[in-house]
């Protein structure tokens, strides 16, 4: 809601007449925040052919200074940040089973669909990235 006006009138009734004792008007206006145009622009990166990645395999890529792990599980493709949120270990050698990626260092499991961890070692989710297969059969990853 861009803003609202709230007004009060305190009225007293005396001998069948209405007396306006106090009138207050409070104008509260909050402007929507303007987003930086750079953060609103998404860049689509064409990666490697999707067929190069078998089920339960992953491949690390570096895009715009970000270390990203592209994974395939149950025939679907996922992209997550390639650092465990527990102790920042790379997830490249992690095992993939049933849409979960295990950290090779301490075994923290992350849901590839959401990035949410299972277990007690960390509660911080991995960043996930939109990924799809293009008409040419290549994986396309979107960064914003």
N, C-alpha and C positions, 0 to 999 in steps of 0.2 A: 504494500500500500504506500503510495508516494507521500501521503500526509493526511492529517485529519484536523478538524477544528472541534474543540470542545468548549462549550459555553455554559455558564451557570447564571441563573437569575434567582436570587433569594428574595422571595416576596413575603411581606407581612400583611396580614389582613387586620384591619382595625376599623371598627364601626362600619362594616360593609364597604370599606374602600381598600383598594390595593395600593400598597406603598412599595415602591422599588427601593429597597434599602441598599442593596449592593449588586452590581453587575460586574461580572468578571468574564473576561474572554481570554482563553489560552490558545494560542496558535502553535501547534507542534507540527513541524514539517521536517521530514527526513528525505533527503535526496537519495535515489539509488546510486550505489557506487559505480563509477565508470571503470570498466575493466581496461587494462592496458591492451591495446590492439595486438601487441606481440603475443600475449598469452591466449588470445582468442583464435589465433591462426594455427591451424594444424598442418603438419607436413606429413605427407605420405611417402614412405621409403619402400622401394621395391627391393626385396631381398633375393634369396635363392629359390630355385624351383621347389615347390612343396613336396614333390616326390623324393627329394633327397633326404627327407627326415622320416624315418620309420617310426612306428608306434613305440612309445616309451623311450624315445631318444630326444636329445636336446642339442642345440648349437648356439654358441655365444656369438653375438654381434655387437659392434660398437657404433653407435649412431649419435651424432651431435654431442659427443663427450659422455654418453651414457652407456654403461655396460648392461646389455639386455640378453636374457636367455630365452631363446625360442624353443618351445617344447611341443611334442605331439603325444597325446594320450587319448586312448579310445577313439582314434580317428579324427580328433579335433586338434586344432592348433591354439597355442597359448603363448603369451609373451609376458615375462615378469622381469623385475630388476634382478641382476645376477649377483646379489650379495645378501647373505642371510642377515636378518635383522637382529639375530642373537649376538654374533661376534664378527660380523662382516665378512665371513668366509665366502668365497665364490661357490656358486651352486652348480657349476658346470659338470662336475663329476657325480652329482646327486642322482639317486635312483628315482625313477618315475613309476608309480603304480596307482591305477585307478584315479587318475586326476590329482594325485598328490606327489609332490617333489620333496625328497628327503635331503637335508643338508648333509654333505659328506663328513663334516666335522663332528657334530654332536647329534645328528639324527632328527633335528627339528623338521616336522613335516608341514608343508604349505599347500593349501588348496590352490591349484593352478587357475581355477575359474575366478577366484576372488582375492587370492593372495593371503587369506587369513591363515594364521598358524594353528597347529594342534599341539597340545602339550603345555608344559609349564615354563619352558626356557625363555620364551618370548611371547608377548601379546601384540607385538607390532607387525602389521601385515606388510607383505611385499607390495610394491607398486606394480600394477598390471597395465598392459598396453593393448589397445585394440589391434587385432591382427586378422587378416582374411586372405583368401586365395583369390588372385585376380583371374580374369578371363584367359590370360596366357599361362596360367598354372603356377605363377610365382607367388610367394608370400608377400603381402604388403602390410607394413606396420605403420601405425599413425602415432606421431609425437605431437604434443601441443605444448 
